[in-house]
Amino acid sequence: MKNLGKNLLIASLMLLAIYQTAILWFDGYADKSIFSLFKKSTIGYNMPYAIDRLIVNLGDNKLVVKTDGIYDEEYMHRLDKMVATALTNGDFGLIETTDAASLLSRRCIIYQYNCSIKGSDISEMFNIPEDIAIQIISCDSILLRPSSDSGILTVIFADSRLKTAATFTLNDKDMTQECYELCGIIKADEENFTYLSTAQNSFTLFSRNLFIPVWQDNTYMFTCAQGYTPLKDFSDIEGNADIFFANPVNKLNIRTGDGYTFSDDNTVVKLQNDVFEYSSYEVKTGSDDFDISYLAAVKLLASDSYIRNEYYLYDYKQNEGGGYSFYFNYKLNAMPVVPSETLKKEKDIESFIEVRTKGGAVNRYKKYVVAFKDSDFKIRAEIDYITAIDKLFMRLYGEGKSESVDSIRLKYCYTPGTEHTNPCWVITVKNIDFTEEVS
């Protein structure tokens, strides 16, 4: 009996150690969506770091935009629960041809994604039955639109490119009132700029509704970004590589020119020309479901302590043969930080981070090694979006000709070797990105 009691005590201590290790592993993430998703609760939460921007339409063409630290906020849990509840219990409707101005005709909170999300993936994002979410073709934004008069909350899954939308209408006065309250809370988080909606202003130059920052005069100053390497010496490089090995002590280390290769029987990690790559050759037979694949990707990013900036889902795709590829870029000062076209071609990358999964596990990880901080250098905001578009069209087409603009956004476009990176307008025309300065 003494041995039995001793064994039970040892087992209890082991379980406690495992639990404490998990808490330490996800330190700083316990209050975020990733931790809740591991629990697979009845009402799920939106995937962590998937949202690009959170927007509040206050009416009268007044928009508040939250970009940084979205998943640090407690209200995200409450919003996610509203979306999942509407999906599960709401009445379904379909809008075959959407009018963005009409969708924005009343107060609402908007999840804006940088890419289109398939309906089947939405079911896994919010942990709801697939037969419900499959009614949604795809979406790049989710609108939560409360009506105080009727006590009805309408959740709209809209695709700005296809101009279609699926609606879920929920009769719940308490949740409707809560949505109104959250509008006010998020409003207090307003970031640097005032925004306008191109649809609400009836602009015909744009192929879809866009939310564009504006400023009243030339007194606003932009802080520039400064890129730096978080891998300062070999100990940093080896430390970054070690997270990919079950037993780092047994790995091989080979110096390859100005880079390094680390390996064991199943794993190869390389650092060459500022590109850090991990490949696993171990066959995994787990599920290729979207949620499991995405969480495997984000779990890896969370374990990489050499990522120094907030990141967001830039794009994703389903791979032939199963699994997914997820692409992430960074955020700084309420703006995306993206690799320049020159850097993308030179390093053969689509984004700063690419994570591929197979069998529910990460089998490839590719990261351009850079981190960003505020530069001491500032520039004045002199060129607004209209002037930037006019300059681009003059450069491309000459006097008097224009094309439909698919997207325009303030971003930091990073090219190595520059002392600081200025914000710039990134304008998309016919699926090609062009840049124009703001100063």
KOLPA-140678 format. One record per residue (C-alpha): residue number from 0; y, x, z; residue in three letters. Coordinates in steps of 0.001 Angstrom, whole numbers, padded with zeros to 6 digits. Layout:
BEGIN
pos yy xx zz code
NUM Y X Z ala
...
***
This chain:
BEGIN
pos yy xx zz code
0 000000 000000 000000 met
1 002323 002902 000764 lys
2 001730 004283 -002741 asn
3 002410 000840 -004217 leu
4 005690 000570 -002319 gly
5 006655 004091 -003342 lys
6 005884 003343 -007000 asn
7 007930 000146 -006884 leu
8 010844 002068 -005363 leu
9 010633 004742 -008066 ile
10 010477 002078 -010789 ala
11 013526 000329 -009317 ser
12 015488 003581 -009215 leu
13 014546 004310 -012838 met
14 015768 000879 -013954 leu
15 019000 001388 -012011 leu
16 019490 004777 -013689 ala
17 018931 003264 -017131 ile
18 021445 000505 -016372 tyr
19 024064 002976 -015108 gln
20 023509 005166 -018176 thr
21 024132 002143 -020411 ala
22 027340 001361 -018549 ile
23 028522 004952 -018942 leu
24 027465 005007 -022609 trp
25 029599 001997 -023344 phe
26 032393 002844 -020954 asp
27 035525 001198 -022276 gly
28 033496 -001258 -024360 tyr
29 032175 -003498 -021591 ala
30 034894 -006079 -022105 asp
31 034684 -005996 -025885 lys
32 032665 -007991 -028347 ser
33 030065 -005280 -028921 ile
34 028824 -005553 -025321 phe
35 028578 -009338 -025502 ser
36 026637 -009198 -028748 leu
37 023967 -007015 -027191 phe
38 023377 -009907 -024805 lys
39 022848 -012315 -027752 lys
40 024399 -015215 -025857 ser
41 024149 -018818 -027046 thr
42 027711 -018730 -028348 ile
43 028206 -015393 -030074 gly
44 031267 -013255 -030592 tyr
45 032889 -011974 -033729 asn
46 031663 -008504 -034682 met
47 033714 -005724 -033044 pro
48 036210 -003907 -035252 tyr
49 035611 -006253 -038184 ala
50 039052 -007923 -038088 ile
51 041872 -006135 -039868 asp
52 044760 -008195 -038471 arg
53 045272 -011166 -036158 leu
54 048119 -013389 -037366 ile
55 049879 -016301 -035687 val
56 051749 -018774 -037852 asn
57 054324 -020308 -035509 leu
58 055797 -022641 -038132 gly
59 059173 -022499 -039873 asp
60 057909 -019445 -041806 asn
61 057705 -017421 -038589 lys
62 054680 -015110 -038443 leu
63 053505 -012757 -035717 val
64 050982 -010047 -036594 val
65 048704 -008125 -034210 lys
66 046991 -005082 -035753 thr
67 046311 -002505 -033049 asp
68 044006 -003041 -030085 gly
69 042756 -006476 -031129 ile
70 039406 -006003 -029408 tyr
71 041035 -004799 -026197 asp
72 042386 -008294 -025620 glu
73 040638 -010863 -023423 glu
74 041853 -013681 -025652 tyr
75 039570 -012508 -028473 met
76 036567 -013759 -026497 his
77 038219 -017160 -026148 arg
78 039111 -017359 -029823 leu
79 035625 -016300 -030895 asp
80 034116 -018999 -028692 lys
81 036339 -021611 -030388 met
82 035172 -020504 -033834 val
83 031496 -020512 -032829 ala
84 031809 -023913 -031108 thr
85 033495 -025448 -034160 ala
86 030778 -024033 -036403 leu
87 028046 -025438 -034182 thr
88 029515 -028834 -033256 asn
89 032257 -029531 -035809 gly
90 032174 -031810 -038860 asp
91 031849 -029851 -042110 phe
92 034185 -030232 -045082 gly
93 034820 -028341 -048305 leu
94 038082 -027566 -050104 ile
95 037216 -026605 -053674 glu
96 040713 -025406 -054595 thr
97 042860 -024267 -051717 thr
98 046626 -024335 -051499 asp
99 047596 -021543 -049123 ala
100 050978 -023104 -048372 ala
101 049241 -026297 -047283 ser
102 046811 -024376 -045061 leu
103 049826 -022731 -043401 leu
104 051799 -025954 -043047 ser
105 051213 -026093 -039297 arg
106 050745 -023724 -036407 arg
107 047561 -021663 -036601 cys
108 045880 -018418 -035600 ile
109 044380 -016371 -038437 ile
110 041626 -013772 -038436 tyr
111 042271 -011599 -041483 gln
112 039521 -009341 -042812 tyr
113 039996 -006524 -045294 asn
114 036974 -007681 -047318 cys
115 035092 -010883 -048123 ser
116 032372 -011868 -045644 ile
117 029344 -013819 -046932 lys
118 028462 -017105 -045265 gly
119 025008 -015877 -044286 ser
120 026610 -012885 -042553 asp
121 029056 -015151 -040713 ile
122 026092 -016883 -039060 ser
123 025038 -013553 -037582 glu
124 028592 -012507 -036722 met
125 028982 -015557 -034482 phe
126 025299 -015935 -033532 asn
127 024932 -019462 -034909 ile
128 022159 -020991 -037075 pro
129 022217 -019787 -040681 glu
130 021796 -023309 -042073 asp
131 025276 -024092 -040719 ile
132 027132 -020998 -041934 ala
133 025368 -020965 -045301 ile
134 027671 -023849 -046257 gln
135 030445 -021236 -046334 ile
136 030377 -019350 -049632 ile
137 032495 -016465 -048379 ser
138 035760 -015874 -046557 cys
139 038346 -013189 -045994 asp
140 040217 -015140 -043324 ser
141 039490 -017678 -040597 ile
142 042215 -020105 -039537 leu
143 042186 -021912 -036184 leu
144 044525 -024887 -036595 arg
145 045123 -027109 -033548 pro
146 046656 -030588 -033677 ser
147 048274 -031683 -030421 ser
148 048653 -035285 -031634 asp
149 044972 -035916 -032304 ser
150 043381 -033280 -030061 gly
151 041484 -031956 -033082 ile
152 040849 -028285 -033748 leu
153 040159 -027433 -037391 thr
154 038591 -024063 -038155 val
155 038982 -023061 -041812 ile
156 037000 -020318 -043538 phe
157 039136 -019407 -046551 ala
158 038603 -016993 -049417 asp
159 041987 -016073 -050876 ser
160 040429 -014566 -053994 arg
161 038125 -017483 -054865 leu
162 040691 -019984 -053520 lys
163 037969 -021999 -051779 thr
164 037582 -022978 -048142 ala
165 035082 -024557 -045765 ala
166 036368 -026555 -042789 thr
167 034815 -027436 -039441 phe
168 036657 -030127 -037491 thr
169 036137 -030384 -033738 leu
170 037449 -033207 -031535 asn
171 038136 -031320 -028307 asp
172 041504 -031772 -026589 lys
173 040939 -028977 -024054 asp
174 040059 -026429 -026721 met
175 042960 -027597 -028877 thr
176 045372 -027102 -025982 gln
177 043869 -023693 -025265 glu
178 044464 -022687 -028888 cys
179 048147 -023626 -028523 tyr
180 048370 -021545 -025349 glu
181 046848 -018527 -027095 leu
182 049458 -018777 -029844 cys
183 052073 -018099 -027184 gly
184 050100 -015250 -025611 ile
185 049614 -013482 -028940 ile
186 053277 -014058 -029830 lys
187 054183 -011889 -026839 ala
188 052158 -009092 -028463 asp
189 054367 -009069 -031566 glu
190 054416 -005703 -033311 glu
191 057066 -003829 -035240 asn
192 057922 -006056 -038180 phe
193 058795 -009580 -039144 thr
194 056401 -010955 -041770 tyr
195 056620 -013516 -044527 leu
196 053967 -015474 -046386 ser
197 054234 -015315 -050174 thr
198 052660 -018780 -050475 ala
199 055089 -020384 -048024 gln
200 057964 -018875 -049993 asn
201 056487 -020107 -053330 ser
202 056460 -016611 -054838 phe
203 054673 -016687 -058203 thr
204 054430 -012921 -058606 leu
205 051330 -012697 -056396 phe
206 047778 -013712 -057327 ser
207 047073 -014962 -053799 arg
208 048817 -015447 -050489 asn
209 049895 -012202 -048845 leu
210 051533 -011469 -045495 phe
211 054249 -008875 -046123 ile
212 056456 -007030 -043596 pro
213 060212 -007306 -044027 val
214 063266 -005851 -042304 trp
215 066862 -006967 -042314 gln
216 068646 -003667 -042953 asp
217 068058 000063 -043243 asn
218 068203 000769 -039507 thr
219 064440 000645 -038900 tyr
220 062786 004064 -038564 met
221 059124 004713 -039364 phe
222 057157 007242 -037337 thr
223 055156 009492 -039640 cys
224 051525 010412 -039008 ala
225 050151 013887 -038468 gln
226 046539 014708 -039316 gly
227 044608 017264 -037276 tyr
228 040993 018310 -036832 thr
229 039193 017196 -033641 pro
230 036515 019871 -034265 leu
231 038415 022941 -033088 lys
232 035563 025408 -032701 asp
233 031786 025767 -032890 phe
234 031223 024095 -029518 ser
235 032954 020954 -030848 asp
236 030964 021075 -034079 ile
237 027671 021469 -032227 glu
238 028666 018796 -029711 gly
239 029332 016352 -032527 asn
240 025987 017202 -034137 ala
241 024041 016835 -030884 asp
242 024533 013053 -030687 ile
243 022128 012688 -033636 phe
244 019217 014562 -032083 phe
245 016717 013156 -029606 ala
246 016301 016670 -028195 asn
247 019283 018828 -029242 pro
248 017793 021938 -027593 val
249 015058 022097 -030251 asn
250 017319 021821 -033295 lys
251 017741 024635 -035814 leu
252 021215 025972 -036612 asn
253 022030 027692 -039911 ile
254 025441 029007 -040982 arg
255 026055 028002 -044622 thr
256 029160 029668 -046036 gly
257 032086 028130 -044187 asp
258 029907 025315 -042833 gly
259 026889 024612 -040645 tyr
260 023532 022868 -040964 thr
261 021594 021570 -037949 phe
262 018078 020155 -038321 ser
263 014744 019198 -036815 asp
264 011669 017475 -038241 asp
265 013449 014169 -038948 asn
266 017167 014900 -038884 thr
267 019685 016974 -040852 val
268 023356 017269 -039892 val
269 025790 019177 -042116 lys
270 029434 020138 -041872 leu
271 030835 021442 -045153 gln
272 034403 021357 -046469 asn
273 035547 019048 -043649 asp
274 032835 016471 -044441 val
275 030402 015769 -041621 phe
276 027078 014222 -042753 glu
277 024009 013020 -040890 tyr
278 020737 012039 -042591 ser
279 017604 010704 -040925 ser
280 014234 010901 -042669 tyr
281 012395 008937 -040011 glu
282 011057 005643 -041396 val
283 012370 002645 -039435 lys
284 010667 -000749 -039723 thr
285 013118 -002902 -037781 gly
286 015137 -005862 -039045 ser
287 017697 -005429 -041825 asp
288 019704 -008442 -040625 asp
289 023455 -008038 -040899 phe
290 024202 -008249 -037166 asp
291 021546 -005713 -036175 ile
292 022646 -003339 -038937 ser
293 026347 -003666 -038100 tyr
294 025801 -003204 -034392 leu
295 023728 -000087 -035073 ala
296 026668 001266 -037079 ala
297 029285 000449 -034437 val
298 027072 001777 -031633 lys
299 026968 005108 -033430 leu
300 030747 005134 -033898 leu
301 031149 004379 -030181 ala
302 028977 007381 -029323 ser
303 031002 009749 -031527 asp
304 033619 010991 -029077 ser
305 035244 013031 -031854 tyr
306 036611 009836 -033426 ile
307 040058 009727 -031866 arg
308 041611 006675 -033551 asn
309 040946 002961 -033623 glu
310 038931 001989 -036698 tyr
311 038344 -001213 -038644 tyr
312 035883 -002476 -041251 leu
313 037349 -001605 -044632 tyr
314 034442 -002929 -046718 asp
315 030673 -003358 -046725 tyr
316 027834 -003987 -049148 lys
317 024130 -004748 -049053 gln
318 022036 -001869 -050367 asn
319 019248 -002157 -052888 glu
320 015967 -001948 -051033 gly
321 017462 -003307 -047813 gly
322 020047 -002294 -045272 gly
323 023813 -002077 -045527 tyr
324 026623 000376 -046180 ser
325 029674 -000052 -043950 phe
326 033024 001618 -044652 tyr
327 035650 002191 -041954 phe
328 039240 003425 -041945 asn
329 041674 004055 -039105 tyr
330 044769 002378 -037654 lys
331 047969 003909 -036318 leu
332 051278 002245 -035409 asn
333 050071 -001177 -036618 ala
334 049274 000201 -040070 met
335 046040 001225 -041784 pro
336 045416 004925 -042322 val
337 043452 005487 -045549 val
338 042414 008508 -047624 pro
339 044585 009097 -050666 ser
340 043054 008692 -054120 glu
341 043168 012480 -054474 thr
342 041189 012957 -051259 leu
343 038648 010277 -052202 lys
344 037913 011966 -055526 lys
345 037845 015469 -054088 glu
346 035437 014624 -051247 lys
347 033526 011807 -052962 asp
348 034348 009267 -050253 ile
349 035426 005621 -050286 glu
350 036804 005665 -046742 ser
351 037090 008044 -043801 phe
352 033749 006857 -042405 ile
353 030641 005556 -044182 glu
354 027584 004343 -042259 val
355 024338 003351 -043988 arg
356 021511 001509 -042281 thr
357 017857 000823 -043014 lys
358 015336 -000936 -040832 gly
359 018016 -001811 -038282 gly
360 018978 001825 -037668 ala
361 021518 004266 -039070 val
362 019923 006577 -041630 asn
363 023110 008124 -043033 arg
364 026528 008840 -041586 tyr
365 029357 010446 -043534 lys
366 032715 011226 -041962 lys
367 035731 013079 -043227 tyr
368 036750 015130 -040196 val
369 040308 014230 -039290 val
370 042200 012456 -036540 ala
371 045776 011186 -036459 phe
372 048681 011200 -034048 lys
373 052380 010448 -034214 asp
374 054460 013125 -035905 ser
375 057840 014136 -034527 asp
376 059226 013323 -037970 phe
377 060660 009881 -038772 lys
378 061905 008292 -041999 ile
379 064282 005403 -042572 arg
380 063025 002116 -044041 ala
381 065023 001909 -047268 glu
382 062738 000449 -049963 ile
383 061501 -003092 -049360 asp
384 058497 -004700 -051067 tyr
385 060482 -006212 -053951 ile
386 062170 -002903 -054771 thr
387 058817 -001096 -054541 ala
388 057188 -003542 -056973 ile
389 060154 -003300 -059373 asp
390 059916 000502 -059341 lys
391 056165 000376 -059983 leu
392 056490 -002048 -062909 phe
393 059265 000020 -064448 met
394 057040 003095 -064167 arg
395 053978 001329 -065616 leu
396 055396 -001065 -068186 tyr
397 059070 -000382 -068743 gly
398 061902 -002878 -068689 glu
399 061213 -006613 -068515 gly
400 057401 -006695 -068106 lys
401 055365 -007496 -065019 ser
402 051827 -008294 -063913 glu
403 050365 -010339 -061081 ser
404 050235 -008398 -057816 val
405 046882 -008677 -056008 asp
406 047935 -006938 -052812 ser
407 050791 -005034 -051205 ile
408 050578 -003384 -047801 arg
409 052274 -000672 -045760 leu
410 049785 002150 -045134 lys
411 049521 005814 -044306 tyr
412 047801 007474 -047304 cys
413 046533 010819 -046102 tyr
414 046235 013966 -048211 thr
415 045199 017224 -046452 pro
416 047695 020052 -046335 gly
417 050748 017866 -045773 thr
418 052773 018547 -042638 glu
419 053209 014816 -042043 his
420 052158 011608 -043786 thr
421 054850 009058 -044532 asn
422 054102 005327 -044604 pro
423 054108 004008 -048149 cys
424 053659 000779 -050055 trp
425 050153 000463 -051494 val
426 050324 -002037 -054371 ile
427 047193 -003334 -056100 thr
428 047456 -004479 -059717 val
429 044351 -005250 -061798 lys
430 042167 -003762 -059045 asn
431 043979 -000409 -059190 ile
432 045940 000906 -056203 asp
433 049375 002441 -056724 phe
434 051743 003890 -054130 thr
435 055508 003708 -053757 glu
436 057608 005352 -051045 glu
437 059491 003387 -048410 val
438 062298 005916 -048123 ser
***
